[in-house]
C-alpha cells in the first residue's frame, strides 16, 4: 500500500540538510581557493626579499650622500616607501599570474 506523505514531514529535513551542506561546503571552498594564492605569495616574497633589500640598501646609501640626511631616516623612508610596497605588490601580482597559469593547464 502507498502511505500518505505530508508536505511538512518532507520539507523540514530537506531544509536542514541544505543549510548544513551549504554552510560547510562554502567554508571549505573559500579555504581551498585561498590556499594556493597564499602559498604562492609567500614563495615569491621569500625569493624577492634579498634583491629588494639590496636595492633598498643602495637607495639608502645614495640618499645619505646626496641629500645629507641621517642614515636611520633614509633607511626608514626607503623601507616604508620602496621595500614594503614593492614586495607586497610584486608578490601578489606574481601569485595571481602563477595561479592563473596553473588553472588553465
C-alpha positions in Angstrom: 0.0 0.0 0.0 1.0 3.6 -0.6 1.4 5.6 2.5 0.3 9.2 2.5 3.1 11.7 3.0 2.5 15.1 4.3 4.5 18.2 3.0 5.6 19.1 6.5 7.3 15.8 7.0 9.2 16.0 3.7 10.2 19.7 3.6 11.7 20.1 7.1 14.6 17.6 6.7 15.4 18.9 3.2 15.8 22.4 4.5 18.0 21.3 7.4 20.2 19.2 5.1 20.6 22.1 2.6 21.6 24.5 5.3 24.1 22.1 6.8 25.7 21.2 3.4 25.8 24.8 2.2 27.5 26.3 5.2 30.2 23.6 5.5 30.9 23.4 1.8 31.2 27.2 1.4 33.8 27.3 4.2 35.8 24.5 2.5 35.6 26.2 -0.9 36.8 29.5 0.5 39.7 27.9 2.3 40.6 25.8 -0.8 40.6 28.8 -3.2 42.8 31.0 -1.0 45.4 28.4 -0.1 47.3 28.3 -3.4 47.4 32.1 -3.6 48.8 32.4 -0.1 51.4 29.7 -0.7 52.4 31.3 -3.9 52.6 34.8 -2.4 54.9 33.6 0.4 57.1 31.7 -2.0 57.6 34.8 -4.2 58.1 37.1 -1.2 60.9 34.8 0.1 62.5 34.8 -3.4 62.4 38.5 -4.0 63.3 39.7 -0.5 67.2 39.6 -0.8 67.2 41.5 -4.1 64.8 44.2 -2.7 66.9 44.5 0.4 70.0 45.1 -1.7 68.2 47.7 -3.7 66.9 49.4 -0.5 70.4 49.5 0.9 71.7 51.0 -2.4 69.0 53.7 -2.3 69.8 54.4 1.3 73.4 55.0 0.5 72.5 57.2 -2.4 70.1 59.2 -0.2 72.7 59.6 2.5 75.3 61.0 0.2 73.1 63.2 -2.0 70.6 64.6 0.5 72.8 64.6 3.6 70.1 63.1 5.9 70.7 60.7 8.7 71.0 57.1 7.7 68.2 56.0 10.1 65.8 58.4 8.5 66.9 57.4 5.0 66.6 53.7 5.7 63.2 54.1 7.3 62.0 56.1 4.3 63.3 53.5 1.8 61.8 50.6 3.8 58.3 52.1 4.0 58.3 53.9 0.7 60.0 51.3 -1.5 60.7 47.9 0.1 57.3 47.1 1.6 55.0 48.3 -1.2 57.2 46.7 -3.9 57.5 43.4 -2.1 53.7 43.2 -1.4 52.7 44.3 -4.9 55.1 42.2 -6.8 54.5 39.1 -4.8 50.7 39.5 -5.1 51.0 40.0 -8.9 53.3 37.0 -9.4 51.0 34.8 -7.2 48.0 35.8 -9.3 49.8 35.1 -12.6 51.2 31.7 -11.4 47.7 30.6 -10.2 46.1 31.7 -13.4 48.6 29.7 -15.4 48.1 26.6 -13.2 44.3 26.8 -13.5 44.5 27.0 -17.3 46.5 23.8 -17.6 
